[in-house]
Amino acid sequence: MREPPRPRTIIEPFKIKVVEPLAIRSRPEREGFLARAGWNLFQVPSESVTFDFLTDSGTSAMSAAQWGAMMVADESYAGSRSFARFEAAVRKLTGYPHVIPTHQGRAAERLLFSLLIRPGCAVPSNNHFDTTRANIEQLGGEAVDLVVAEGRDPASRHPFKGNVDLARLDRFCAENRARIPLGMLTITNNTGGGQPVSLANLHGASEVYRRHGIPFVLDACRFAENSYLVKLREDGQGGRSPREIARETFELADGCLVSAKKDGLVNIGGFLALRDDRWVERARSLLILTEGFPTYGGLAARDLEALAVGLEEVLDERYLDYRLAVTRYLAEGLNRAGIPTVQPPGGHAVYVDARALLPHVPPERFPGQALACEMYLAEGIRACEIGSVMFGRNEGGSFRPAAMELVRLAIPRRVYTQSHVDYVIEGMAGIAARIGELRGLRLVRDPPYLRHFTASFEPV
Ligand SMILES: *Cc1c(COP(=O)(O)O)cnc(C)c1O
């Protein structure tokens, strides 16, 4: 990877106008919260969490300009000035003329997919995000993941581990053309912590889909982070602006689904944007049925104002330089403390490899969950297990572990400072130094669906 050497510290490119106290608690207090939560971090109160890395979704800090825009919003039911402003921002970003606001990303998914997907359909992508997959499967479709082999290898340092395998994509499209109503790519690829897709790969996928006559829709929640990783890592892209790269990305597709809770820099919102009008009328009719009138789509006008400003701010180079430096800085700090992470760090998250860090805890004792719980108890850090709690299964009395035991630290945008990250790295180094003392957990309540949200555990 040819990321340039850094002569100076990369600073937060903002000063702080509004502050919120960090919740600082003692270990005995957190022990009480965790025991009452059944050793499940989705069940602890957020007031007991000092550093919350559970998700980067909807957790961004908004700017003074965004809060200011919210105050001048036009809350008219129809024809709102705020909608016009939001629509102009999305058109400027994507070049797509048809813009449909939704309350978040999955609502845009449901709108589009309910028009296109029937039982037996298949939708290829690099990796589908879990709500995208669920919305496809709920309609009887099949969500097909065709990421490159490097994308499935945590140790590979390939710069674009979000790329789709173009040869497999071409073959899949040739063999299944009649049942593919649309093809997708997720940028960045959420699986693996926001691994980017190269512009070359986007061109390749666009060409494959076009040749087979398949409409191409981007899941573009992290379009700005993807564009900046292209600038940093792809040959010939270093001199371009993130906006130019984003524009070229959108030009390669026929439309996009966006959860604005990520690179929209807002706490709620999303949209569906489309190049031509073949689906627009039916999508708007469905929107009116379940989300709201086409000029607000389940949001308040003030949300549309904040989003219009956020879509501008997120493409600022200083912001993106800082954003990706934080992710890299956290990963490198953990690696220096002997904590292995998925390589290379992507856009929005760092994944700790708990199987490698806790080789003495077998998968049926949930090494990822044990580590996440100790991070909370020792330092007030909340992270998310992505391992055998989330994906392991009990089948006929025998335990089937997940492919990897990971703990994800997803980094909220513009929320924590470098000294916060330094403190987290120090705390994690302390945990790593006594990692042999961790014993793992026993599952005591195993709900049938999405068990990571509500399962209970006991220390062994
Ligand atoms: C968050 C996310 C979604 C779903 O968006 P919501 O706003 O949470 O409904 C879809 N795809 C990707 C890649 C995401 O990260």
The ligand as an SDF file (V2000), in Angstrom:
LIG
                    3D

 15 15  0  0  0  0  0  0  0  0999 V2000
  -26.5450    0.7870    7.8430 C   0  0  0  0  0  0  0  0  0  0  0  0
  -26.5440    0.1270    6.5450 C   0  0  0  0  0  0  0  0  0  0  0  0
  -27.7380   -0.1860    5.8730 C   0  0  0  0  0  0  0  0  0  0  0  0
  -29.1150    0.0200    6.4780 C   0  0  0  0  0  0  0  0  0  0  0  0
  -29.3650    1.3190    6.8370 O   0  0  0  0  0  0  0  0  0  0  0  0
  -30.2520    1.7510    8.1060 P   0  0  0  0  0  0  0  0  0  0  0  0
  -30.2290    3.2460    8.0410 O   0  0  0  0  0  0  0  0  0  0  0  0
  -29.6070    1.1970    9.3280 O   0  0  0  0  0  0  0  0  0  0  0  0
  -31.6300    1.2020    7.9050 O   0  0  0  0  0  0  0  0  0  0  0  0
  -27.6400   -0.7630    4.6160 C   0  0  0  0  0  0  0  0  0  0  0  0
  -26.4390   -1.0490    4.0620 N   0  0  0  0  0  0  0  0  0  0  0  0
  -25.2840   -0.7780    4.6850 C   0  0  0  0  0  0  0  0  0  0  0  0
  -23.9880   -1.1120    4.0270 C   0  0  0  0  0  0  0  0  0  0  0  0
  -25.2930   -0.1930    5.9470 C   0  0  0  0  0  0  0  0  0  0  0  0
  -24.1220    0.0460    6.5730 O   0  0  0  0  0  0  0  0  0  0  0  0
  1  2  1  0
  2  3  1  0
  2 14  2  0
  3  4  1  0
  3 10  2  0
  4  5  1  0
  5  6  1  0
  6  7  2  0
  6  8  1  0
  6  9  1  0
 10 11  1  0
 11 12  2  0
 12 13  1  0
 12 14  1  0
 14 15  1  0
M  END
$$$$
